[in-house]
Each structure stands twice: as C-alpha cells, then as structure tokens.
Amino acid sequence: MNKNELPIVVIGAGLGGLGAACQLALSGEKVLLLEKHNVPGGFATSFVRGRFEFEGALHALAEVGTEEHPLSLYDFFKDLGVLSKIEFKKPTDLCRSVFYDGLDITFPNERDTYFEKLIELFPNEKKGINKYRDIVFKVREGFNYVAAKEGKVSPLGILMKHPYLARVGGLTLSDVFDRCFKNQKLRTVASQLWGYEGLPPSKVNAMYYFLVLVALLDDAVFPVGRSHALSNIIVECFEKLGGTIKYNALVNRIIVKEGKVTGVELLNGEKYPCKAIISNVNPICTTMKMLPRENVSDLYKKRVYAPDIGPSAFTVYLGLNATPKDLGITHFEIFMNSTYNLEEQYLSTLRIERPKYLLASCYNIMYEDISPPGTSQVVLTILQDGKSWYTVSPYLYHRKKDEMANHMIDMAEDLLYPNLRESIETAEAATPLTYYHYSKSLNGAIYGYKQDLLDSPMLRLNSKGPIPGLYFAGAWVNLGGGYSTSITSGRMAAGMYLEEREKGGV
C-alpha cells in the first residue's frame, strides 16, 4: 500500500478494531490495520499448552442470531462473508447455578421460559417477577428504538415513546429489584450473570444487565473452532475486501499537525501518513501517551480519567484426561456460589483470597472436538481487581498465583466436581497482570471502564476523539465491554468517521 494514499488507519486488531476496519472496507474505504501482536483478535484468541489449545476468553457471542431471527451482527457478518466460513452453535441452556446449600438450577435460554423458571422457584413472588420481566423487555425495546435511529433521538422523544429507558438509566439492578421483590435468595438467583458486567446488583447499571440478559436469551452462540477462528476469518474477509493488516506493528505515537491527525509512527520508526485514525487502544493510553499532551484539552483529560477502571479476571485453564461424561459434566456454563450474599461475593473479587463466586466453563459441551479424544477442557474464572495484584512483590507473585488457582480448584471440587484434581493433565493460570501483559489493557481490565451508573450506555465515552480525525473503538467506549458490543463499537466509530468525512469534517 502506498504510504501517501492512506485515508484512514485503524490501530489494534482486537474486536473493536476489526469491527471498524471491516465496516470501512465494506464501505469501499482503503484501510490499513496495525496490530502489535503476530495474531489478530485481542481477547478473542487461543493458546496452546501441551496437547490442549485453550479458548482464551469467550463464553458466548451475542447479537448474531439466525437467518430466521437475525440480530444486530447477522447482516454485518453475512456481508463480510463470515457466515459461510464458520459454524455457530447455540447453547442448550443459559447457564447452571450451584449453591453451597444444595440449590442447583438450570436456566433455559429462551425469553419466556427463563422468567417462568424464576416463578417456578419462587411462586410467592410471581407478581414481582412478572413486573421485573416487563421492565427488562421495555428497556430492551427502548434501546432497540435508539439503535434503529442511530442515536439521533431527542431526550423528549425517548420519554414519549420509551419512558422506561429514561427511568432505568439512573438505577442500579438493586434499585429495580427493590421495586419488584426483596427476597434475598431470589435477588441472588436473578442476578447470576453479574460477573458478565463486572459489578454486583448494588453497583451495576440496570440497563447494562438487562441488555446482556436479553442478548444471551436471544440466540447467543459459540463459534466452532474457538473465538480465534472467528478472528482469523474476519481478517481473511477484511483482506478479501481490499484491506491491509500489518502485524508486529506497535504504534508509538500519533502524528499531529495544526491540531489534526496526519499519521502514525511505529516503535521501529516507520511512519504512515493518513487523514484519520480509529484507535482500539484504550482512550487513556491513546490520549495521554500516543498524542502530544498539548493537543488534549484539560476537559477531555478529565473525561477519560473520571470513570473508574473495571475489573480484570483470574483464570485457570485445565486440560483434563477424562471426558465430560467421565466427570459428570453436562453443562457449558456453571456459576458456583458459596454464599447468597452478593456484597460478600463482590468484596472477595477486590482481594486476593478464596473466591465466593466462580464460573466454570466446559467448552466440550459446545464444541466436542475442542480437545483431543478422551479429554476435556474446563476453564475456571473469577473477577479480580487488577490493582490488588500490583501490591504483590515479584518474590511472592508465583506463590500467590498458585494459591489462588488452588482456591478455585478447591471451590469447584467442593461444590460440583469432587475428583476434578485427579484428572488434571495440564494447568495454566492467568492473573490480571497476565491480562495486562498480553492486552496492555489498563489494570488488565476485561470490560474497560466500570459499567456503573455514571458510565451507562447513554453516558459512556463515545467514539469522538479530542482532535479532528481521531476516533475510538472497543470496550472502553459506546456500549461497553463484551465481544459483540466491542465489534459494534468499531462499526459505530467507522460510521462516525464516514459521516464526518461526507460533511467535510475530516
């Protein structure tokens, strides 16, 4: 590609960057995608230990749907050519939840039957559960309305057509529960997915929780071949459309002249002139490290520093020399709870201690051949505050890492798999520092900023950068963390660039 003919450069081939680059390529743009690693995908990746290739992070991909029931990503993937190159499988259920007192629930992954299950478990709360269901779907309808209008709606228009969107926008999930039911056990059961947002009901924005819940109930899928296969296929489709991707290309700085983007410079000194940039790197690093400080206003600096950074994770990847049937594993996603107290669960994520809330994922249930014959792949995950691991000295790091991994395996054995340890052939653990090392996401954050009341989908930082020609994509902006939302965020950034270019603003 002629370096003098680049209209736009995308920094980072994570899902946000891939979404942006592909949307631009579909619009006929010449795009250069720069990726610091030798593979694409960001968190949508895999790695090999022994004879096992482990799925890096994906649990379920939402917003794809089917030909009969297409969701927001379906046509995008179809236009790219992704759907003809990869198979998606739908889980047989939403999740299974196991509690220390023996309560064992399997939640169906269908809208009506999910809430019917809650009523079956708590018949005395039927009226409140039905009220809760109505709120959930009215919020989703409102969000769909705003999305269909591409965000070009007035606050009055929202209030008139979808008042619940405005009412819930300033509420936590606990606030909504207070209006519907107070049974503590029901509140815990109804909020089992809080780990997917990174905050408990008392802190998570209710709108976020509802959007994730409905998205998972509406045909969430898993790509056969792991998320890394999906990343590679997206890149293949991008290149077929004329896009160019350059690996091992770490962008060191954004070149600015007369207050506008004019190019990027790699760490090795290579320069690529361009008229615009979409950065999949988090906004703090982009603005405070890659841009000249004098080009970022104090107001914008406050804007990127104001929200709290969300949680990271601690993950134990287990390669087992036994099949799921041998181990009695019948479900893909299993939440384990050693207490019904959600605040205790959350506080345990802020410290390096025995967890009280854990997710076990057996990928063989979704994709039987994900591990060699006669084996299985189980991944244990907890949320962890990334900052807590900064206090661990290098001398104690590996000891603390092993202790936490053993705590998690102990919890899995206590609540579900009594002989899990006996079947372990290969084990690998990832701390928040591991997540930071490979992603360079601040604190190893997996969802970007905290998805709380002050950072709801309506208030979160958008794609518009602090100077002309700079845009953001990924989990830190627009709709927040998650695979599908990151892809959509990239598409939104591309759309903003195309619209401003049409108006002569780029």
C-alpha positions as CSV (number, residue, x, y, z in Angstrom):
1,M,0.0,0.0,0.0
2,N,1.3,3.4,-0.9
3,K,2.0,5.2,2.3
4,N,1.0,8.5,0.7
5,E,-2.5,7.3,-0.1
6,L,-3.9,6.2,3.3
7,P,-7.3,7.8,4.1
8,I,-7.6,6.0,7.5
9,V,-5.5,3.8,9.8
10,V,-7.0,1.5,12.5
11,I,-4.8,0.9,15.5
12,G,-5.3,-2.5,17.1
13,A,-6.9,-5.7,15.6
14,G,-8.9,-6.5,18.7
15,L,-12.6,-6.9,18.1
16,G,-13.3,-3.2,18.1
17,G,-10.6,-2.6,15.6
18,L,-11.7,-5.5,13.4
19,G,-15.3,-4.2,13.5
20,A,-14.1,-0.7,12.5
21,A,-11.8,-1.9,9.7
22,C,-14.4,-4.2,8.2
23,Q,-17.1,-1.6,8.3
24,L,-14.9,0.8,6.5
25,A,-13.8,-1.9,3.9
26,L,-17.5,-2.7,3.3
27,S,-17.9,1.0,2.5
28,G,-15.2,0.9,-0.1
29,E,-12.5,2.6,2.1
30,K,-8.8,1.9,1.8
31,V,-7.8,0.8,5.3
32,L,-4.6,-0.1,7.0
33,L,-5.0,-2.1,10.2
34,L,-1.9,-2.1,12.5
35,E,-1.6,-4.8,15.2
36,K,1.2,-5.0,17.8
37,H,1.0,-8.9,18.0
38,N,1.6,-11.5,15.4
39,V,-2.1,-12.6,15.5
40,P,-5.4,-10.7,15.5
41,G,-8.3,-10.8,17.9
42,G,-7.2,-9.3,21.2
43,F,-9.0,-11.3,23.9
44,A,-10.7,-13.3,21.1
45,T,-7.7,-15.7,20.9
46,S,-6.4,-19.1,22.0
47,F,-3.1,-20.6,23.2
48,V,-1.5,-24.0,23.4
49,R,-0.3,-25.8,26.4
50,G,0.8,-29.5,26.0
51,R,-1.7,-31.2,23.7
52,F,-4.5,-28.7,24.5
53,E,-5.4,-25.5,22.7
54,F,-7.4,-23.4,25.1
55,E,-10.1,-20.9,24.3
56,G,-8.8,-17.5,25.6
57,A,-11.9,-15.7,27.0
58,L,-15.1,-16.2,25.1
59,H,-18.2,-17.5,26.9
60,A,-20.9,-16.7,24.3
61,L,-21.2,-14.3,21.4
62,A,-24.5,-12.4,21.4
63,E,-26.3,-10.4,18.8
64,V,-25.7,-12.8,15.9
65,G,-29.0,-14.6,15.7
66,T,-30.1,-16.7,12.8
67,E,-31.5,-16.3,9.3
68,E,-35.0,-16.6,10.7
69,H,-34.2,-14.3,13.6
70,P,-31.3,-12.0,12.6
71,L,-29.9,-9.8,15.3
72,S,-27.6,-6.7,15.0
73,L,-24.4,-8.6,13.8
74,Y,-26.1,-11.0,11.5
75,D,-26.2,-8.9,8.3
76,F,-22.7,-7.5,9.1
77,F,-21.2,-11.0,9.2
78,K,-23.2,-12.0,6.2
79,D,-22.0,-9.0,4.1
80,L,-18.4,-9.8,5.2
81,G,-18.7,-13.4,4.2
82,V,-18.1,-14.7,7.7
83,L,-21.3,-16.8,7.9
84,S,-20.2,-19.0,5.0
85,K,-16.9,-19.8,6.6
86,I,-17.7,-20.7,10.2
87,E,-20.4,-22.5,12.1
88,F,-22.1,-21.1,15.2
89,K,-23.7,-23.3,17.9
90,K,-26.4,-22.3,20.3
91,P,-26.1,-23.5,23.9
92,T,-28.8,-25.8,25.1
93,D,-29.4,-23.5,28.2
94,L,-28.4,-20.1,29.5
95,C,-26.4,-21.4,32.5
96,R,-26.5,-23.7,35.5
97,S,-26.1,-22.2,39.0
98,V,-25.0,-24.2,42.0
99,F,-25.1,-23.0,45.6
100,Y,-23.4,-24.2,48.8
101,D,-26.7,-25.3,50.4
102,G,-27.5,-27.7,47.5
103,L,-29.7,-25.5,45.4
104,D,-29.0,-26.4,41.8
105,I,-30.7,-24.6,39.0
106,T,-30.5,-24.8,35.2
107,F,-31.8,-21.7,33.5
108,P,-33.4,-22.1,30.0
109,N,-32.1,-19.7,27.3
110,E,-35.4,-18.5,26.0
111,R,-37.2,-15.3,27.0
112,D,-40.4,-16.6,28.4
113,T,-39.2,-19.8,29.9
114,Y,-36.4,-18.0,31.8
115,F,-38.9,-16.0,33.8
116,E,-41.2,-19.0,34.1
117,K,-38.3,-20.7,35.8
118,L,-37.9,-17.9,38.3
119,I,-41.7,-18.1,39.1
120,E,-41.4,-21.9,39.5
121,L,-38.6,-21.4,42.0
122,F,-40.3,-18.5,43.8
123,P,-44.1,-18.9,43.3
124,N,-44.9,-16.4,46.1
125,E,-43.0,-13.7,44.1
126,K,-44.9,-14.2,40.8
127,K,-46.3,-10.7,40.7
128,G,-42.9,-9.1,41.3
129,I,-41.2,-11.4,38.8
130,N,-43.7,-10.5,36.1
131,K,-43.2,-6.8,36.8
132,Y,-39.4,-7.3,36.6
133,R,-39.9,-9.1,33.2
134,D,-41.9,-6.2,31.8
135,I,-39.3,-3.7,32.8
136,V,-36.5,-5.8,31.2
137,F,-38.2,-6.0,27.9
138,K,-39.4,-2.4,27.9
139,V,-35.8,-1.3,28.4
140,R,-34.7,-3.5,25.5
141,E,-37.4,-2.2,23.2
142,G,-36.3,1.3,24.1
143,F,-32.7,0.5,23.4
144,N,-33.7,-1.0,20.0
145,Y,-35.6,2.2,19.2
146,V,-32.5,4.3,19.8
147,A,-30.3,1.9,17.9
148,A,-32.6,2.0,14.9
149,K,-32.4,5.8,14.9
150,E,-28.6,5.5,15.1
151,G,-28.7,7.5,18.3
152,K,-30.3,10.5,16.6
153,V,-33.2,10.9,19.0
154,S,-34.0,13.7,21.5
155,P,-34.5,13.1,25.2
156,L,-38.1,14.2,24.8
157,G,-38.6,11.6,22.0
158,I,-37.3,8.9,24.3
159,L,-39.5,10.0,27.2
160,M,-42.6,10.0,24.9
161,K,-42.0,6.6,23.2
162,H,-39.9,4.6,25.6
163,P,-40.1,6.2,29.1
164,Y,-38.6,3.1,30.8
165,L,-35.3,3.7,29.1
166,A,-35.0,7.0,30.9
167,R,-36.4,5.7,34.2
168,V,-33.9,2.8,34.4
169,G,-30.9,4.7,33.1
170,G,-30.2,6.1,36.5
171,L,-30.9,2.9,38.5
172,T,-28.8,0.1,39.7
173,L,-30.0,-3.5,39.4
174,S,-30.7,-3.5,43.1
175,D,-32.9,-0.4,42.7
176,V,-35.0,-2.3,40.2
177,F,-35.1,-5.4,42.5
178,D,-36.4,-3.1,45.3
179,R,-39.4,-2.2,43.1
180,C,-40.1,-5.8,42.3
181,F,-39.1,-8.1,45.1
182,K,-37.0,-8.3,48.3
183,N,-36.4,-12.0,48.8
184,Q,-32.6,-12.2,49.1
185,K,-32.3,-15.7,47.6
186,L,-34.4,-14.6,44.6
187,R,-32.2,-11.5,44.1
188,T,-29.1,-13.7,44.1
189,V,-30.6,-16.2,41.7
190,A,-32.0,-13.5,39.4
191,S,-28.5,-11.8,39.1
192,Q,-26.3,-14.8,38.5
193,L,-24.9,-13.1,35.3
194,W,-23.5,-10.2,37.2
195,G,-20.0,-11.4,36.5
196,Y,-20.5,-10.7,32.8
197,E,-20.8,-7.0,33.7
198,G,-18.1,-7.0,36.5
199,L,-20.2,-5.3,39.2
200,P,-22.8,-6.7,41.7
201,P,-26.5,-5.6,41.6
202,S,-25.8,-2.8,44.1
203,K,-23.4,-1.1,41.6
204,V,-24.1,-2.3,38.1
205,N,-26.2,-0.1,35.8
206,A,-29.5,-1.9,35.4
207,M,-29.7,-1.1,31.7
208,Y,-26.4,-3.0,31.2
209,Y,-27.6,-6.0,33.0
210,F,-30.9,-6.1,31.1
211,L,-29.2,-5.7,27.7
212,V,-26.8,-8.6,28.5
213,L,-29.5,-10.8,29.8
214,V,-31.8,-10.4,26.8
215,A,-28.9,-10.7,24.3
216,L,-27.9,-14.0,25.9
217,L,-31.5,-15.2,25.8
218,D,-31.9,-14.1,22.2
219,D,-29.8,-16.8,20.3
220,A,-26.3,-16.3,21.9
221,V,-23.9,-18.6,20.1
222,F,-20.4,-20.1,20.2
223,P,-18.1,-20.3,17.1
224,V,-16.9,-23.7,16.2
225,G,-13.2,-23.6,16.3
226,R,-12.9,-21.1,19.2
227,S,-13.0,-17.3,19.1
228,H,-9.6,-17.2,17.5
229,A,-11.0,-19.0,14.4
230,L,-13.6,-16.2,14.2
231,S,-10.9,-13.5,14.5
232,N,-8.9,-15.1,11.7
233,I,-11.9,-15.5,9.4
234,I,-12.8,-11.8,10.0
235,V,-9.3,-10.8,8.9
236,E,-9.5,-13.1,5.9
237,C,-12.7,-11.4,4.9
238,F,-11.2,-7.9,5.5
239,E,-8.3,-8.7,3.3
240,K,-10.5,-10.0,0.5
241,L,-12.3,-6.7,0.6
242,G,-9.0,-5.0,-0.1
243,G,-8.0,-4.1,3.4
244,T,-4.4,-4.4,4.6
245,I,-3.3,-5.7,8.0
246,K,0.3,-5.3,9.3
247,Y,1.4,-7.5,12.3
248,N,4.2,-6.8,14.8
249,A,3.4,-3.1,14.2
250,L,3.3,-1.4,17.6
251,V,2.1,2.2,17.2
252,N,4.3,4.5,19.3
253,R,2.7,7.9,18.6
254,I,0.0,9.7,16.6
255,I,1.4,12.4,14.4
256,V,-0.4,15.7,14.7
257,K,0.0,18.9,12.7
258,E,-2.0,22.1,13.1
259,G,-4.2,20.3,15.6
260,K,-5.3,17.5,13.2
261,V,-4.3,13.8,12.7
262,T,-1.7,13.4,10.0
263,G,-0.3,10.0,10.6
264,V,1.1,7.4,12.9
265,E,4.7,6.4,13.8
266,L,5.6,2.8,14.8
267,L,8.0,1.9,17.5
268,N,10.5,0.9,14.8
269,G,10.3,4.4,13.3
270,E,8.1,3.6,10.3
271,K,5.6,6.3,9.5
272,Y,2.2,6.1,7.8
273,P,0.6,9.4,6.8
274,C,-3.2,9.4,7.0
275,K,-6.2,11.7,7.4
276,A,-7.9,9.8,10.2
277,I,-7.3,7.2,12.9
278,I,-9.6,4.8,14.7
279,S,-7.9,3.6,17.9
280,N,-8.8,0.3,19.5
281,V,-6.3,1.2,22.2
282,N,-8.0,2.4,25.4
283,P,-8.7,6.2,25.5
284,I,-6.3,6.9,28.4
285,C,-3.3,5.5,26.7
286,T,-4.2,6.9,23.3
287,T,-4.7,10.4,24.6
288,M,-2.0,10.6,27.3
289,K,0.8,8.5,25.7
290,M,0.3,8.5,21.9
291,L,-0.9,12.1,21.4
292,P,1.1,15.2,22.1
293,R,-0.2,16.4,25.5
294,E,-0.7,20.0,24.3
295,N,-3.3,18.7,21.8
296,V,-5.6,17.2,24.5
297,S,-7.8,19.7,26.4
298,D,-7.9,19.6,30.2
299,L,-11.7,18.9,29.9
300,Y,-11.0,15.8,27.8
301,K,-8.3,14.6,30.1
302,K,-10.7,14.8,33.0
303,R,-13.3,12.9,30.9
304,V,-11.0,9.9,30.2
305,Y,-9.7,9.8,33.8
306,A,-13.1,10.3,35.6
307,P,-14.6,6.8,35.2
308,D,-13.3,4.0,37.4
309,I,-11.5,1.2,35.6
310,G,-13.4,-2.0,35.6
311,P,-12.2,-5.4,36.9
312,S,-9.8,-7.9,35.4
313,A,-10.0,-11.7,35.9
314,F,-8.1,-14.6,37.3
315,T,-8.5,-17.7,35.1
316,V,-7.4,-21.3,35.5
317,Y,-7.2,-23.3,32.3
318,L,-7.5,-27.1,32.9
319,G,-6.7,-29.8,30.4
320,L,-8.3,-33.0,31.8
321,N,-7.5,-36.6,30.8
322,A,-11.2,-37.5,31.2
323,T,-14.3,-36.8,29.1
324,P,-17.1,-34.6,30.3
325,K,-19.2,-37.8,30.7
326,D,-16.5,-39.3,32.9
327,L,-16.5,-36.2,35.1
328,G,-20.3,-35.8,35.2
329,I,-20.2,-32.5,33.3
330,T,-23.4,-31.8,31.4
331,H,-23.5,-28.0,31.1
332,F,-21.4,-25.4,29.3
333,E,-21.5,-22.5,31.8
334,I,-21.8,-23.2,35.6
335,F,-21.9,-20.5,38.2
336,M,-20.8,-21.6,41.7
337,N,-21.8,-19.6,44.8
338,S,-20.5,-20.2,48.3
339,T,-22.9,-17.5,49.7
340,Y,-26.2,-15.8,48.8
341,N,-24.7,-12.5,50.0
342,L,-23.9,-10.7,46.8
343,E,-21.8,-8.0,48.5
344,E,-19.6,-10.7,50.1
345,Q,-19.2,-12.2,46.6
346,Y,-18.1,-8.8,45.2
347,L,-15.8,-8.0,48.1
348,S,-13.9,-11.3,47.5
349,T,-13.1,-10.0,44.0
350,L,-11.3,-7.0,45.4
351,R,-8.9,-9.0,47.4
352,I,-6.5,-11.9,46.8
353,E,-8.4,-14.5,48.8
354,R,-10.6,-17.6,48.5
355,P,-13.4,-16.7,46.0
356,K,-17.1,-16.8,46.8
357,Y,-18.4,-16.7,43.2
358,L,-16.8,-18.7,40.3
359,L,-17.7,-19.6,36.8
360,A,-16.7,-23.0,35.3
361,S,-16.9,-23.4,31.6
362,C,-16.6,-26.8,29.8
363,Y,-16.1,-25.9,26.2
364,N,-16.5,-29.6,25.0
365,I,-20.2,-29.2,25.6
366,M,-20.3,-26.5,22.9
367,Y,-17.6,-27.9,20.7
368,E,-16.8,-31.6,21.3
369,D,-13.5,-31.6,19.4
370,I,-12.1,-28.6,21.2
371,S,-9.7,-31.0,23.0
372,P,-8.2,-34.4,22.0
373,P,-10.3,-37.6,22.1
374,G,-10.9,-38.9,25.7
375,T,-10.1,-35.5,27.2
376,S,-11.9,-32.2,28.1
377,Q,-11.2,-28.6,28.6
378,V,-12.6,-26.8,31.7
379,V,-11.9,-23.1,32.4
380,L,-12.4,-21.6,35.9
381,T,-12.8,-17.8,36.1
382,I,-13.3,-15.3,38.8
383,L,-13.3,-11.5,38.7
384,Q,-10.3,-9.8,40.3
385,D,-9.4,-6.2,40.9
386,G,-6.3,-5.6,38.8
387,K,-4.8,-3.1,41.2
388,S,-4.7,-5.7,44.0
389,W,-2.0,-7.6,42.1
390,Y,0.2,-4.5,41.9
391,T,0.9,-4.9,45.6
392,V,2.3,-8.4,45.2
393,S,6.1,-8.5,45.2
394,P,7.9,-10.3,42.4
395,Y,9.2,-12.7,45.0
396,L,5.7,-13.7,46.1
397,Y,3.9,-13.5,42.7
398,H,4.1,-17.1,41.7
399,R,3.2,-18.3,45.2
400,K,0.1,-16.1,45.3
401,K,-0.8,-17.2,41.8
402,D,-0.6,-20.9,42.7
403,E,-2.6,-20.3,45.9
404,M,-5.4,-18.6,44.1
405,A,-5.5,-21.3,41.4
406,N,-5.7,-23.9,44.2
407,H,-8.5,-22.0,45.9
408,M,-10.5,-22.0,42.7
409,I,-10.0,-25.7,42.1
410,D,-10.9,-26.4,45.7
411,M,-14.2,-24.5,45.3
412,A,-15.0,-26.4,42.1
413,E,-14.4,-29.7,43.9
414,D,-16.4,-28.7,47.0
415,L,-19.5,-27.6,45.0
416,L,-19.5,-29.7,41.9
417,Y,-16.6,-31.9,40.8
418,P,-15.3,-33.9,43.8
419,N,-12.4,-35.6,41.9
420,L,-11.5,-32.8,39.5
421,R,-7.9,-32.6,40.6
422,E,-7.2,-36.2,39.9
423,S,-7.9,-35.7,36.1
424,I,-5.7,-32.6,35.6
425,E,-3.1,-33.2,32.9
426,T,-2.3,-29.6,32.0
427,A,-3.0,-26.4,34.0
428,E,-2.2,-22.8,33.3
429,A,-3.3,-19.7,35.3
430,A,-3.7,-16.1,34.2
431,T,-3.7,-13.2,36.7
432,P,-4.7,-9.6,36.0
433,L,-1.0,-9.0,35.3
434,T,-1.2,-11.7,32.6
435,Y,-4.2,-10.0,31.0
436,Y,-2.3,-6.7,31.1
437,H,0.9,-8.2,29.6
438,Y,-0.9,-9.6,26.6
439,S,-3.5,-6.9,26.0
440,K,-1.9,-3.8,27.5
441,S,-5.4,-3.0,28.8
442,L,-5.0,-0.8,32.0
443,N,-5.1,-3.0,35.1
444,G,-5.8,-5.9,32.8
445,A,-9.4,-4.7,32.6
446,I,-11.6,-7.0,30.6
447,Y,-14.6,-4.7,30.3
448,G,-12.9,-1.3,30.0
449,Y,-14.4,1.3,32.4
450,K,-16.7,0.1,35.2
451,Q,-20.2,-0.4,33.9
452,D,-21.9,1.6,36.7
453,L,-24.5,4.4,37.0
454,L,-22.0,7.0,35.9
455,D,-21.0,5.0,32.8
456,S,-24.2,3.7,31.4
457,P,-24.6,3.2,27.6
458,M,-26.2,6.6,27.4
459,L,-23.3,8.3,29.3
460,R,-20.2,6.3,28.3
461,L,-17.5,8.0,26.3
462,N,-18.3,7.9,22.6
463,S,-16.2,7.4,19.5
464,K,-15.3,11.0,19.0
465,G,-11.7,11.8,20.0
466,P,-10.2,15.0,21.4
467,I,-8.9,16.2,18.0
468,P,-10.2,16.1,14.4
469,G,-9.6,12.8,12.7
470,L,-9.3,10.7,15.8
471,Y,-12.0,8.2,16.9
472,F,-12.2,5.4,19.4
473,A,-13.5,1.8,19.3
474,G,-13.7,-1.1,21.7
475,A,-14.9,-1.9,25.2
476,W,-14.0,1.4,26.7
477,V,-16.4,3.4,24.6
478,N,-20.0,3.4,23.4
479,L,-21.8,0.3,24.6
480,G,-19.2,-1.1,27.0
481,G,-17.4,-4.4,27.4
482,G,-18.2,-7.6,25.7
483,Y,-17.4,-9.3,22.3
484,S,-20.5,-8.2,20.4
485,T,-20.5,-4.7,21.9
486,S,-16.8,-4.2,21.0
487,I,-17.5,-5.2,17.4
488,T,-20.5,-2.9,17.3
489,S,-18.4,-0.1,18.9
490,G,-15.9,-0.4,16.0
491,R,-18.7,-0.2,13.5
492,M,-20.1,2.9,15.3
493,A,-16.6,4.6,15.1
494,A,-16.4,3.8,11.4
495,G,-19.9,5.2,10.8
496,M,-19.0,8.4,12.7
497,Y,-15.8,8.9,10.5
498,L,-17.8,8.3,7.3
499,E,-20.5,10.7,8.3
500,E,-18.0,13.4,9.2
501,R,-15.9,12.9,6.1
502,E,-19.1,13.3,4.0
503,K,-19.7,16.6,5.7
504,G,-16.1,17.7,5.1
505,G,-15.1,17.5,8.7
506,V,-12.1,15.1,8.2
